[in-house]
Amino acid sequence: MATLTYVYADSTAVLGPLATYAEPHCYDLCEQHAGSLTVPRGWEVLRLAMPTTPQQPGPDDLLALANAVRDAAALPAQPPSTPAKRGPHSALEAPAGAEGTRRGHLRVLREPS
């Protein structure tokens, strides 16, 4: 895993270790895409030294996870909302005769019997 950062003013792409926080023009890449990165003609790629072993979770990570779980448990339960249909040929609708379960913007279709 690596983070790709563009510096438009310098026509430079910097590929380095995963960023610890989000910044504009930063994108996390898997190992395969980081290895095959190409840039536009006239740009330069700076490849920073990558750690040989993945970083292990630390006490701050565990504390952040515990706080997120605690905050989520404190929220009142809300029934899922049904989004408005867009039209007769919406990609969100199941084909005629198919039953399914809707979760957010995705739909799980059951196998026809």
GROMACS elastic network, one bead per residue, 0.5 to 0.9 nm:
[ bonds ]
;  ai    aj funct       b0    kb
    1    16     6  0.88543   500
    1    17     6  0.72089   500
    1    18     6  0.65151   500
    1    28     6  0.69841   500
    1    29     6  0.56518   500
    1    32     6  0.85250   500
    1    33     6  0.88719   500
    1    34     6  0.72972   500
    1    50     6  0.89947   500
    1    54     6  0.88080   500
    2    15     6  0.64861   500
    2    16     6  0.54653   500
    2    19     6  0.79649   500
    2    27     6  0.83634   500
    2    28     6  0.56955   500
    2    29     6  0.52670   500
    2    30     6  0.65189   500
    2    31     6  0.69418   500
    2    34     6  0.63917   500
    2    50     6  0.78865   500
    3    14     6  0.80264   500
    3    15     6  0.57562   500
    3    16     6  0.54734   500
    3    17     6  0.58288   500
    3    19     6  0.60415   500
    3    26     6  0.64631   500
    3    27     6  0.54808   500
    3    29     6  0.59579   500
    3    30     6  0.88320   500
    3    34     6  0.82466   500
    4    13     6  0.67923   500
    4    14     6  0.56896   500
    4    16     6  0.66806   500
    4    17     6  0.87375   500
    4    18     6  0.85248   500
    4    19     6  0.89959   500
    4    25     6  0.80449   500
    4    26     6  0.55209   500
    4    27     6  0.50783   500
    4    28     6  0.61532   500
    4    29     6  0.69860   500
    4    34     6  0.80162   500
    5    12     6  0.84578   500
    5    13     6  0.57287   500
    5    14     6  0.51214   500
    5    15     6  0.65309   500
    5    16     6  0.83716   500
    5    23     6  0.87023   500
    5    24     6  0.83796   500
    5    25     6  0.56992   500
    5    27     6  0.65489   500
    5    28     6  0.89030   500
    6     9     6  0.89667   500
    6    10     6  0.88062   500
    6    11     6  0.76958   500
    6    12     6  0.60524   500
    6    14     6  0.63296   500
    6    15     6  0.89107   500
    6    24     6  0.89741   500
    6    25     6  0.57971   500
    6    26     6  0.69595   500
    7    10     6  0.56158   500
    7    11     6  0.60089   500
    7    12     6  0.52179   500
    7    13     6  0.61700   500
    7    14     6  0.77570   500
    7    25     6  0.80831   500
    8    12     6  0.65064   500
    8    13     6  0.82193   500
    9    12     6  0.78782   500
   10    13     6  0.87492   500
   10    43     6  0.81637   500
   10    44     6  0.86138   500
   11    40     6  0.88189   500
   11    42     6  0.72860   500
   11    44     6  0.65177   500
   11    45     6  0.89230   500
   12    39     6  0.85389   500
   12    42     6  0.89795   500
   12    43     6  0.54212   500
   12    45     6  0.58296   500
   12    46     6  0.72628   500
   13    39     6  0.73586   500
   13    43     6  0.73335   500
   13    44     6  0.62502   500
   13    46     6  0.62383   500
   13    47     6  0.85132   500
   14    44     6  0.84400   500
   14    45     6  0.58088   500
   14    47     6  0.60623   500
   14    48     6  0.73308   500
   15    34     6  0.74610   500
   15    37     6  0.89261   500
   15    45     6  0.72472   500
   15    46     6  0.61044   500
   15    48     6  0.60597   500
   15    49     6  0.89382   500
   16    19     6  0.81599   500
   16    46     6  0.82407   500
   16    47     6  0.60443   500
   16    49     6  0.66083   500
   16    50     6  0.62277   500
   17    48     6  0.74097   500
   17    49     6  0.75149   500
   17    50     6  0.55009   500
   17    51     6  0.70516   500
   18    21     6  0.88739   500
   18    28     6  0.67855   500
   18    29     6  0.86537   500
   18    50     6  0.89473   500
   19    22     6  0.69878   500
   19    23     6  0.85353   500
   19    26     6  0.82440   500
   19    27     6  0.89568   500
   19    28     6  0.79510   500
   22    25     6  0.89423   500
   22    26     6  0.69085   500
   22    27     6  0.85944   500
   23    26     6  0.56484   500
   23    27     6  0.87355   500
   24    27     6  0.87236   500
   28    34     6  0.88071   500
   29    32     6  0.79665   500
   29    33     6  0.59374   500
   29    34     6  0.56565   500
   30    33     6  0.54951   500
   30    34     6  0.60445   500
   30    35     6  0.85867   500
   31    34     6  0.51179   500
   31    35     6  0.61109   500
   31    36     6  0.87421   500
   32    35     6  0.52638   500
   32    36     6  0.64205   500
   32    37     6  0.87621   500
   33    36     6  0.51334   500
   33    37     6  0.59800   500
   34    37     6  0.53711   500
   37    45     6  0.88071   500
   38    45     6  0.81508   500
   39    42     6  0.83018   500
   39    43     6  0.61399   500
   39    44     6  0.73214   500
   39    45     6  0.72261   500
   40    43     6  0.56554   500
   40    44     6  0.85242   500
   41    44     6  0.84993   500
   47    50     6  0.84179   500
   50    53     6  0.88323   500
   51    54     6  0.68122   500
   51    55     6  0.80577   500
   53    56     6  0.87223   500
   55    58     6  0.87350   500
   57    60     6  0.79635   500
   57    61     6  0.58235   500
   57    62     6  0.72667   500
   58    61     6  0.53410   500
   58    62     6  0.66026   500
   58    63     6  0.88362   500
   59    62     6  0.51733   500
   59    63     6  0.61615   500
   59    64     6  0.86073   500
   60    63     6  0.50647   500
   60    64     6  0.60868   500
   60    65     6  0.85930   500
   61    64     6  0.51223   500
   61    65     6  0.62065   500
   61    66     6  0.86575   500
   62    65     6  0.51041   500
   62    66     6  0.61660   500
   62    67     6  0.86168   500
   63    66     6  0.50927   500
   63    67     6  0.61437   500
   63    68     6  0.86069   500
   64    67     6  0.51310   500
   64    68     6  0.61769   500
   64    69     6  0.86992   500
   65    68     6  0.51221   500
   65    69     6  0.62581   500
   65    70     6  0.86038   500
   66    69     6  0.52011   500
   66    70     6  0.61275   500
   66    71     6  0.86058   500
   67    70     6  0.50364   500
   67    71     6  0.60596   500
   67    72     6  0.85312   500
   68    71     6  0.51279   500
   68    72     6  0.61030   500
   68    73     6  0.85780   500
   69    72     6  0.51041   500
   69    73     6  0.61184   500
   69    74     6  0.86736   500
   70    73     6  0.51772   500
   70    74     6  0.63581   500
   71    74     6  0.51966   500
   71    75     6  0.66893   500
   72    75     6  0.54461   500
   72    76     6  0.87097   500
   73    76     6  0.79142   500
   73    77     6  0.89448   500
   75    78     6  0.87484   500
   78    81     6  0.85157   500
   80   103     6  0.82713   500
   80   104     6  0.80313   500
   81   104     6  0.82540   500
   82    85     6  0.88421   500
   82   102     6  0.88168   500
   82   104     6  0.82329   500
   83    86     6  0.89928   500
   83   104     6  0.82721   500
   83   105     6  0.85062   500
   85    88     6  0.81675   500
   85    90     6  0.72998   500
   85    92     6  0.79560   500
   85    93     6  0.80467   500
   86    89     6  0.79407   500
   86    90     6  0.57584   500
   86    91     6  0.87985   500
   86    92     6  0.83756   500
   87    90     6  0.53860   500
   88    93     6  0.82849   500
   89    92     6  0.85179   500
   89    93     6  0.74628   500
   90    93     6  0.56541   500
   90    94     6  0.88596   500
   91    94     6  0.78898   500
   92   105     6  0.71315   500
   92   106     6  0.72850   500
   92   107     6  0.72781   500
   93    96     6  0.87439   500
   93   107     6  0.81154   500
   94    97     6  0.80626   500
   94    98     6  0.60778   500
   94    99     6  0.72978   500
   94   100     6  0.72794   500
   94   107     6  0.76650   500
   94   109     6  0.75967   500
   95    98     6  0.56304   500
   95    99     6  0.85490   500
   96    99     6  0.85921   500
   98   109     6  0.69777   500
   98   110     6  0.74321   500
   98   111     6  0.86522   500
   98   112     6  0.75350   500
   99   108     6  0.86750   500
   99   109     6  0.62708   500
   99   110     6  0.64057   500
   99   111     6  0.89775   500
   99   112     6  0.88066   500
  100   107     6  0.64215   500
  100   108     6  0.53634   500
  100   110     6  0.59135   500
  101   106     6  0.86669   500
  101   107     6  0.57511   500
  101   108     6  0.52855   500
  101   109     6  0.68049   500
  101   110     6  0.84063   500
  102   105     6  0.74394   500
  102   106     6  0.61174   500
  102   108     6  0.64341   500
  102   109     6  0.88421   500
  103   106     6  0.54042   500
  103   107     6  0.60573   500
  103   108     6  0.78578   500
  104   107     6  0.79029   500
  109   112     6  0.88245   500
  110   113     6  0.87520   500
